[in-house]
């Protein structure tokens, strides 16, 4: 803000401070209640807006920049603001917003929260995600309770005030030096207008050096013209300027690196220095973006604008960058091994539906120096008896989660092929249930086995919603969501893998080398293995190696090594907790087993050997 307005801003700040209680709002046009403990000037904000079209990577840019600041020793807290009226992402089709990413506290969010968790290596909560529906619900609940003291409730100041209060609360409760705010969609969308206005107000109220504005835009390169055209980007940036937001940084998405003429045009029409126009063109991996941002000094630019250079730890930054560069080096380096992996799901045509699975595979490939060619197989396009032919060339198979009956019989066919052929298999959520049904039908002598979700009239409902579980777990008609404890049985494949991860700082609680221990994984499901069938399934060779710590709820299954080189499934979603520097152990075990099966000489490779089980009793040294 210009220095000539300092007195005006000081007066405004005082009025806002005076209006920072509910009682003051009846006599003031300022509605700006402050959360307890909030100190103006302590926290800073980076605000990321999109233009031209959605899906360009605002979350990738924001999380990459946030990572750089976290690596310097700062505390960062991201938040995604969505304009739709859904209370969360749980009811959204994958074709609308990609996968549903479940947080540890059970909130169902969109896939951008997964990007934040992976790049920042920190668990997020419902504080880090909001929708217009949730905000409007809170405002209307307060209106019904009379909290607005007779005022007519309006978008400004009450809805915008609610947004600002939420952001400041996040800053206080996380102790964040910097809050990273990503506004979903694009500037110009009706549903996002109140977010943009709230952020404009927040930057004004917090004062100079409180906020850094980032605009993400799209640069078109029509094949017929052979050059980059910036007009759409200019018009998108103009909409942001019209909303009262002057960006400090512009990030441009394009297929190829941004040319100098295009960069200069964007700088001219946005008022952003040329040095702050960043080319976020297509790359081999999103994990290279943090270092690219650092090399052109955008992290330093943001810290300078926010006056946070005095909070930086050079020692922490150097150590964090060294660790990340080793990972990126492995990611980009030549691979010693190669595999073909079949991912069999009914949303195979849309990779974003399995974004976290895709990333978990990428993490493992880098760690084990393996080039993993993923073949996305839509199980709605072939019959169960065709599964063996479709998977004949696969070195490993993953059956991921999903809902509904479509394609499930073919998934069962895929499980059967893996069990009978010895192909390393990993089942995730629904893939766990499909493995139970397949084993019941073809090994345990229950040909009419099925799930009450998929075939309510089946003879043996080995997968069902159990009345006693409804009462104990409080499931009712809702799903079992979020982080839950899994009691892992000793001397099993699951125990071996989690013990290996323990050496890397994994979250294993309790138990000696041959004793049960607990781990925490994230769930999103309604149906369980019926306890009435557990004894019969186990007698037929199925091992339930992970269970609920108290109730008869089966959560991990496997086959003994004498029967199969690697056959493992979890009722949870292990992909949600995989991180670049700490790959998820079930994925590590799958790929290590597949490497050893395809490449016999791989037994001498330290990484592959470390993650390969030699016997059911083996534990890492």
Secondary structure, 3 states (H helix, E strand, C coil): CCHHHHHHHHHHHHHHHHCCCHHHHHHCCCCCCCCCCCCCCCCEEEEEEECCCCCCCHHHHHHHHHHHHHHCCCCEEEEEEECCCCCCCCCCCHHHHCCCEECCCCCEECCHHHHHHHHHCCCCCHHHEEEHHHHHHHHHHHHHCCCCCCCCCCHHHHHHHHHHHHHHHHHHHHCCCEEEEEECCCCCCHHHHHHHHHHHHHHHHHCCCCEEEEEEEECECCCCCCCCECHHHHHHHHHHHHCCCCCCEEEEECCCCCCHHHHHHHHHHHCCCHHHEEECCCCCCHHHHHHHHHHCCHHHHHHHHHCCHHHCCHHHHHHHHHHHHHHHHHHHCCCCEEEEEEEEECCCCCHHHHHHHHHHHHHHHHHCCEEEEEEEEECCCCCHHHHHHHHCCCCEEEECCCCCCCCHHHHHHHHHHHHHHCCEEEEECHHHHHHHHHHHHHCCCCCCEEECCCCCCCCEEEEECCHHHHHHHCCCCCCEEEEEEEEECCCCHHHHHHHHHHHCCCCCECCCCCCCEEEEEEEEECCEECHHHHHHHHHCCEEEEEECCCCCCEEEEEECCCCCCCEEEECCCHHHHCECCECCHHHHHHHHHHHHHHCHHHHHCHHHHHCCCCCCCCCCC
